[in-house]
Amino acid sequence: MIDMKCVLDAGARVGECPMWHAAQRRLYWVDSGAGTIHRFDPVTGTNETRTPPEAIGSFGFRQSSGLVVAARSGFGFYDFDADAYELVAPVRADEPKVMFNDGRVGPGGQFFAGTMGSPIRLGDHGQALYRFDPDGSVTLLVDGIGTSNGLAFSPDGKTLYHSDSLPDVQAIWAWDHEPATGAIANQRVFATTHDEPGRPDGATVDAEGFYWSAHVDGWALLRYAPDGTIAERIAMPVQKPSMPAFAGDKLDVLYVTSIGQGGTAPMTEGQPHKGGLFSLRPGTTGLPEPRFAG
């Protein structure tokens, strides 16, 4: 039996984007619903909090220092220690009902992030996936999305995974990915979740190439084999797990954020740790997070 713990009873509105900083031995994560970003020390249990000028949907680590972020107005940089934010490339900044959601730095040093409705609107397929390059340019990669989610890369960097968690879609796709340029092609269905409880939210890939998906409203983490079949289900004590991330010196600890308020399905009563940060040891290891090359 897997030993799962609530390591931080954060009560987050929308806990998202856990990312392990190996050098600092800290887990960064955001509460996009509250507009805060956090840095958690698993040894002491200390959780530092900042409130940037704009809510951050997702982020990655830069090669130099600080974070590359997908904020409400677009792509930019954020220094956690200095609490300093710089908007570099506005994207849909004049659309108040749109915000950035899930994102990740790819193996080629680019940053990928997609948008969602704010609030989420059933039937809204006007969202998109973008790539932010180290030279400051932005490329629209995919449009016609409901809620952009589930960004992750295969261990060799040649496959990009991406999901849409809107209830009328519930699909995870795989794309051919060219790390040097960040170009994607050959979209195909990796898995659909209409026959599973919940929908695909944030995700990560382990060292064996298996795709771990948090099933929001499904009370579970699902581990998908590289052929798209379900290899493992892990029950969660919360209805809305939102994203997993491997962490620790050996990348053998899996942290999972969760949503405490909101979403497309009503919140079930009796969840004392909803919005909390959880940890478990799944018996496999993760991959180091690439750094943004700008």
C-alpha positions in Angstrom: 0.0 0.0 0.0 1.3 3.5 -0.9 1.8 5.8 2.0 0.2 9.1 1.1 0.5 12.2 3.3 -0.8 15.7 3.3 2.5 17.5 3.9 1.0 21.0 3.7 -2.6 21.7 4.6 -2.5 24.8 2.4 -6.2 25.2 1.7 -5.3 26.4 -1.8 -8.1 27.6 -4.0 -6.4 26.2 -7.1 -3.1 24.6 -6.3 -1.1 23.9 -9.4 2.3 23.6 -11.1 4.5 21.9 -8.5 8.1 22.0 -9.7 11.2 20.7 -7.8 14.3 23.0 -7.7 17.1 20.5 -7.2 19.8 23.0 -6.2 17.6 24.7 -3.6 15.9 21.4 -2.5 12.6 23.3 -2.6 9.2 22.6 -4.2 7.7 25.7 -5.9 4.0 25.8 -6.7 1.2 28.2 -7.3 -2.3 28.9 -6.1 -3.6 30.4 -9.3 -7.0 31.0 -7.8 -5.5 33.2 -5.0 -2.8 34.8 -7.2 0.0 33.5 -5.0 3.3 31.6 -5.6 4.9 29.4 -3.0 8.2 27.7 -2.1 8.0 24.7 0.2 10.8 23.1 2.2 10.0 19.4 2.7 12.5 19.1 5.5 11.2 21.9 7.8 7.7 22.1 6.4 8.1 25.8 5.9 6.1 27.3 3.0 7.1 30.8 1.8 4.4 32.8 0.0 4.6 35.7 -2.5 1.8 37.6 -4.2 3.0 38.9 -7.6 1.3 41.8 -9.4 -0.4 39.3 -11.7 -1.7 35.7 -11.0 0.7 33.1 -12.4 -0.8 30.1 -14.0 2.5 28.2 -14.5 6.2 28.6 -14.5 9.6 27.1 -15.1 13.1 27.7 -13.9 15.5 29.8 -15.9 19.2 28.9 -16.6 20.3 32.2 -15.2 18.1 32.7 -12.1 14.5 33.2 -11.2 11.4 31.9 -13.0 9.9 32.1 -16.5 6.2 32.5 -16.0 2.9 32.4 -17.8 0.9 35.1 -16.1 -2.5 36.6 -16.7 -1.2 39.1 -19.3 1.3 36.9 -21.0 4.9 35.6 -20.6 7.4 37.1 -18.3 10.0 36.7 -15.6 9.7 36.5 -11.8 12.3 36.7 -9.1 10.9 35.0 -6.0 13.4 36.3 -3.6 13.2 39.9 -4.8 9.4 39.6 -5.5 10.1 41.3 -8.8 7.9 40.7 -11.9 8.6 41.7 -15.5 6.1 41.2 -18.3 8.1 40.4 -21.5 5.5 39.3 -24.1 1.9 40.2 -23.7 -0.5 37.5 -24.9 -4.3 38.1 -25.0 -3.8 40.7 -22.3 -7.0 42.5 -23.3 -9.2 39.5 -22.7 -10.2 39.5 -19.0 -12.0 36.2 -19.2 -8.8 34.3 -20.4 -5.8 33.3 -18.3 -2.8 31.1 -18.6 -3.0 27.7 -17.1 -0.6 24.7 -17.3 2.9 25.1 -18.6 6.4 23.6 -18.7 9.9 24.2 -20.0 10.7 21.8 -22.8 14.0 19.9 -23.3 15.1 22.5 -25.8 14.9 25.4 -23.4 11.6 26.9 -24.6 8.6 27.4 -22.4 5.2 26.0 -23.4 2.0 27.1 -21.8 -1.7 27.2 -22.7 -4.8 29.2 -21.7 -8.2 28.5 -20.1 -11.4 30.4 -19.6 -11.5 32.5 -16.4 -13.9 31.3 -15.2 -14.0 28.0 -17.0 -16.9 28.0 -19.5 -18.4 24.7 -20.7 -18.4 24.7 -24.5 -15.7 27.3 -24.8 -13.1 26.1 -27.3 -11.4 29.4 -27.9 -8.2 28.7 -25.9 -4.7 27.9 -27.2 -1.3 26.5 -26.6 1.7 28.8 -27.1 5.5 28.6 -27.1 7.7 31.3 -25.6 11.2 31.2 -27.0 14.4 32.5 -25.3 14.6 35.4 -27.8 11.3 36.7 -26.4 9.1 35.6 -29.4 5.8 33.8 -29.0 4.4 31.2 -31.3 0.8 30.0 -31.4 1.0 26.2 -31.6 -2.5 24.9 -31.2 -5.9 26.6 -31.1 -9.5 25.3 -30.6 -8.7 24.2 -27.0 -11.1 24.2 -24.1 -8.8 24.1 -21.0 -5.1 23.6 -21.8 -3.5 21.1 -19.5 -1.2 18.1 -19.0 2.0 19.4 -20.6 4.9 16.9 -20.3 7.7 15.4 -22.4 9.0 11.9 -23.0 12.4 11.1 -21.6 14.0 11.5 -25.1 12.3 14.8 -25.6 10.8 13.7 -28.9 7.2 13.5 -27.7 5.1 16.3 -26.3 2.0 15.4 -24.3 -0.9 17.8 -23.9 -4.4 17.5 -22.7 -7.8 19.3 -22.7 -9.7 18.8 -19.5 -12.9 20.5 -20.5 -15.7 17.9 -19.9 -16.8 17.6 -23.6 -13.2 16.9 -24.7 -11.3 14.9 -22.0 -8.5 13.9 -24.3 -4.7 13.6 -23.9 -2.7 14.0 -27.2 0.8 13.1 -28.2 2.8 15.2 -30.7 6.1 14.7 -32.4 8.5 17.3 -30.8 11.7 18.7 -32.1 13.7 19.9 -29.1 16.1 22.2 -31.0 13.3 24.3 -32.4 10.3 23.5 -30.1 8.2 22.6 -33.2 5.4 20.1 -32.9 3.7 18.0 -35.5 1.7 14.8 -36.1 -1.0 15.2 -33.4 -2.6 11.9 -32.3 -4.9 10.7 -29.5 -2.8 9.2 -26.7 -5.8 8.5 -24.4 -9.4 9.7 -23.7 -11.0 9.6 -20.3 -14.7 9.6 -21.0 -14.9 6.1 -19.5 -12.9 7.1 -16.4 -13.9 9.0 -13.3 -12.7 12.6 -13.6 -10.8 14.4 -16.4 -7.1 14.8 -17.2 -5.5 17.8 -15.4 -1.8 18.4 -14.8 0.8 15.7 -15.5 4.4 14.6 -15.5 6.4 11.8 -17.1 8.6 9.4 -15.1 12.0 8.0 -16.1 10.5 5.0 -17.6 8.4 7.1 -20.0 5.0 6.6 -18.2 2.7 9.6 -18.1 1.2 10.5 -14.7 -2.1 12.4 -14.9 -4.0 14.0 -12.0 -7.7 13.2 -12.7 -9.5 16.2 -11.4 -13.0 15.3 -10.0 -11.8 11.7 -10.2 -10.1 11.3 -6.8 -7.1 9.7 -8.4 -3.8 9.7 -10.1 -3.5 7.6 -13.3 -0.2 6.3 -14.7 -0.4 5.7 -18.4 2.0 3.4 -20.3 3.7 4.8 -23.4 1.0 3.1 -25.5 -1.7 5.0 -23.7 -3.1 2.1 -21.7 -3.6 2.6 -17.9 -0.9 0.9 -15.9 -1.8 2.0 -12.4 -4.5 3.9 -10.5 -3.7 5.6 -7.2 -6.6 6.8 -5.1 -6.4 10.4 -3.7 -8.1 11.6 -0.5 -9.3 14.7 -2.4 -11.8 15.1 -5.3 -9.7 17.5 -7.3 -6.0 16.5 -7.6 -4.5 19.0 -10.0 -0.9 18.1 -10.9 1.9 15.7 -9.8 5.7 16.4 -9.8 8.7 14.2 -8.9 11.0 15.7 -6.3 13.7 14.9 -3.7 17.4 14.2 -4.2 16.6 11.0 -6.0 13.4 12.3 -7.7 11.6 9.4 -6.0 8.9 11.4 -4.2 5.8 12.4 -6.0 4.1 15.6 -4.8 0.5 16.4 -5.8 -1.3 19.7 -5.6 -5.1 20.0 -5.3 -8.0 22.3 -5.8 -10.0 23.5 -2.8 -12.5 25.8 -4.5 -14.2 26.0 -7.9 -14.0 23.9 -11.0 -16.7 22.5 -13.4 -18.1 20.0 -10.8 -19.5 20.8 -7.3 -17.1 20.1 -4.4 -18.1 17.1 -2.4 -18.4 17.6 1.3 -16.1 15.9 3.8 -12.7 16.7 2.4 -10.7 18.1 5.3 -7.5 18.5 3.3 -8.9 19.8 0.0 -6.5 22.3 -1.5 -3.6 20.6 0.3 -0.2 19.4 -1.0 0.3 15.6 -0.8 3.3 13.4 -1.1 3.8 9.7 -1.8 6.6 7.3 -3.0 5.3 5.6 -6.1 8.2 3.2 -6.6 9.6 5.0 -9.7 11.6 8.1 -10.3 11.1 11.3 -12.3 13.1 13.4 -14.7 15.0 16.6 -13.9 13.2 19.7 -15.0 14.8 21.5 -18.0 15.8 25.2 -17.6 14.5 28.0 -19.8 17.4 29.2 -22.0 16.6 32.9 -21.7 
